Amino acid sequence: MSKTRLTVNNNGSLRVEGDFEIVDAQGNVYGLNGRELVSICRCGLSKNKPFCDGSHKGHFEHNAVAFDLPPKKV
């Protein structure tokens, strides 16, 4: 298995690929049926949340550009 990678897509979803599992708030695991790549909804419009169904098209704008977070508060 490859290292887990999360990609913030422009105007869309979070793409998760590699070796991972997704759990709900109670710790129950979503059945991914062997998928090693899924897209997670960021816009809140998907009818298949937490997964993306493409509903964001034309309704969600975010230009994904990486940046450094400020230092962690102690």
Summary of the structure (lengths in Angstrom):
residues: 74
radius of gyration: 14.2
end to end distance: 34.8
largest distance: 40.7
contacts: 144
relative contact order: 0.23
helix: 0%
strand: 20%
